[in-house]
Amino acid sequence: MKKLTLAAMQREVDDYISQFKEGYFPPMSLIVRLTEELGELAREVNHGFGEKKKKATEPLGSIKEEIGDVLYCLTCLANTLEIDMEDAHRTVMEKFQTRDANRWTRKRDPVDKQTEEQVIED
């Protein structure tokens, strides 16, 4: 299966929505829908990994499908607001790589560990 870029995903969603007269929902409606879908994802994660397990009578859900629903709603919102999701991603990664550059403990590179062991031995 061919990898899907964010730009291609935005085009695919736009091509789908563009075939309908109604078009995209307004941004506030999309935020409400995104919140609803995020709640469904949270419920599935809670059932799978949290303390609140599903009842035997509840249908089996899919975290993958719920992530897809969240991604679809987020893509609709980005398209409505004419936001390039790849650009948004680059912007946020730059923010994290600069602002949080030294915030977390990095995993050691095997080369660095070997050099560190040599220094200790010397």
N, C-alpha and C positions, 0 to 999 in steps of 0.2 A: 504494500500500500504506500502510495506517495505521501511524503510528509506535507503537512498543511501549514503554511505561514499564517501569521495573524492577518496580513493584508489579504491573502486569498480567502480566509475565513470571513473577513468583513465584506468582501465582494460577493461571496456565496450567499451570505445572509441578505445583503442588499438586493441581489438578483431575485431571491425568493420573495422578499417583502414587496419589491417593486411591481410584482405582477398583480397586486391587489389594490383596488381604488382607495381603501382605507389607509394604506401605508403604515408607517410606524405609529405606535402609540406616543403620546406626549411624554416628555422626560419624567414628569412626576409619576405618571402611570407606570412607566418602566421601572422606576425606583421601587414602587410598591410591589411590582411583580418580581423584581430581583430579590427583594426582601423576603417575599413569600417562598421563592425557590431556595434561597439560602437557608430559610427555616426548615424546609424539607430535607436539605442536605445535612443540616445539623442533627435532625431527627435520626437519619440513617446512620450517621457517624456515632451518635449516642447509643443507638441500638447495637452497633457492631463493636464499639470500643469503650463505651461508657458504662455506667452502672444501671441504666434503664434499658433492660432487654425488652425485645418485642413480646407481645402476647402471642400465644399459640394461634389465636384467631386472626392475627394481622397478616396481610400479604407480605411476601418477601420483597424488599425494595432493593434498589441498586445505587450505590454511592456513585458509580460511574455515570449513570443516567442523570443523577441529580447535579453532578458537576457539569455535565453537558448542558443542562437546563440553565444553570447559573451563567455559564459561558455564553450561551445564546442570548440571554437577557442583557448581559453586559455588552455584548457585541451590538445589539440593537441600540442600546443607550449611546455607545460610542459613535455609531453611525448617525444617529439622530443629531448628536452634538458636533458632528464632523471632526471627531477625534481619531487620529491615526493611532491604533493600539500598539503598533511597533514603536512609534515615537514615544508614546506614554511609557512603554516598558523600558526603553533606553533611558528616559529621564529618571524614572524611579530607581533603576539600577545604579546610575551615576550618583544619585543621592545616597543610596545605601553604601556604595563603595567609598564615598568620601566621608560622609557624616559618621558612619559606623565602622570605619576602617579598622579601628583598634578596640572595638567594643566587645568582641567575642574572642574566646580562646581558639586560636587556629590549630588545626591538626598539623602535626610535624611532618615535614617532608622527609622521606627515608634518607636522602642525601644529607640534609641538615642534621638528622639524628646520628648518622655515621660520623660526621664531622665533630659533633658534640662529644661522642664517645671517645674519639681520638684525642680531643683536648683533655678530657678527664684522665685518660691513660698517661698522657705526657706529663 
